[in-house]
Amino acid sequence: MRDWLPKGHLVWFVIDLVSQMDLSDFYKEYNERGEGRAAYDPKMMVALYLYAYCNKVRSSREIERLCTESVHF
């Protein structure tokens, strides 16, 4: 991904910001045992929603579509 997006792109700022957040409450509910459906990493989901919000994308369906069509999502 680093080859596809420029160094100063907003996505790098969001990823860096989320890496500094305390997400321990999210990880309390995170299923690491492999029971049930596979869970997405909370850090990745927070970064995705924050990045979408910064780009004025509020619809979960639109976020899903962008995840399949857009490199930065």
N, C-alpha and C positions, 0 to 999 in steps of 0.2 A: 504494500500500500504506500510505503514511503516513496516509491518510484513514481507513483501516479499523481500524488498531490504535492503542491509546493510547500516549502518549509514554513511559511507564515500562515497557512490555511487555518481557518477557525476550528476545524476538527482537531488539530493538534493541541490547541489551547484547551478545548473541552476535555480531551483525554487527560491532559496534564492536571487540569482542575479537579476532575473526578478522582484521579489517583491520590490527591491530597485530602479528600473528604473522608470522614469517619462513616463508613457504611456498615458498622457492626450490627445495627438493628436489622438491616436487610439480610445479613448473613446468618442471623439467628434462625430465620425461617427457610434458609437455603438448604435444599435436600442434596447432600453430597453422598448419600448411601446408595444412590442408584435405584431407589424404589420409585415406582410410578413412572411418569413421563420425565424425560431429561429436562433439567432446568437450565435456563440461560444464566450466565454469570451476572449477578446484580451490578457489578461495576460496569459491565458492557451495556446493560439496560439503562442505567442512570445516564451514562454518556449519550446513548442514543436518544432518549427522551429530551435531555437538555439540549443536544445539538438540534433536534427537530424544533423545539420551542424557539431557539435562537433564530431559526429560519422560518418562523411563523407557520410551521406545520403542526396542526393540533389533532388532526384525524388519525386514529390508529390505523385505519385502512390505507390512508395516504402514506404513513410511515412505512407500513409493510410493503407497499408498492415501490417506494423509493429504495428500500433495502435490496430489492431485486434489480433495480434499474440504474442506481446511482452509486458510483464508487465511494463518495464521501459519506454516504449513509451506511 
